[in-house]
């Protein structure tokens, strides 16, 4: 009996030890101000990247309940709202609105509107900010490419181990990719602003 209790205690203890620990998320900021979220901060000098643990608690906010649409223009009753997608198929049959039915509800009369001149001012401010960000990101990309030296940057004194050097080269390659992606995104945002 005592032997069985010892085995049970040993099994419970091993189960608790083998249970996966919750993953930690780190917010790392490089010396140039680039912020990256990761589950494993890259090794390196403290002056190169500063990483701190992010609070990983999750807050769940329930979605508002959908409001049933009003009857269509012809006076026909509106179709029921289909249930939210989930892991199981809906139990009841749901109707889809007819092709000629109302597409989307019109905004309410009290919906705030911005006059044209105010919108132009806002768009001008947004364009200036985006152009500023684009110039900064292009300058940063040029610096990164210069330091990268076509994949063969100069080795530093603290990189006697060749693996450390390769890790830094990989980080530089990733930084260049992020900068290029940022430039593409900013240019798309600029193109979306109305003239």
Protein Blocks (a to p, Z undefined) as FASTA:
>chain_A
ZZmmmmmmmmmmmmmmmpccdddddddddfkopacddfbdceddfklpccddddfbdcdd
dddddddddddfkopacddddddddfbdcfbdcddddfklcfbdcddfklccddfklmmm
mmmmmmmmmmmmmmmmmmmmmmmmmmnnnoiacddfklmblklmmmmmmmmmmmmmmmmm
mmmmmmmmmmmpcZZ
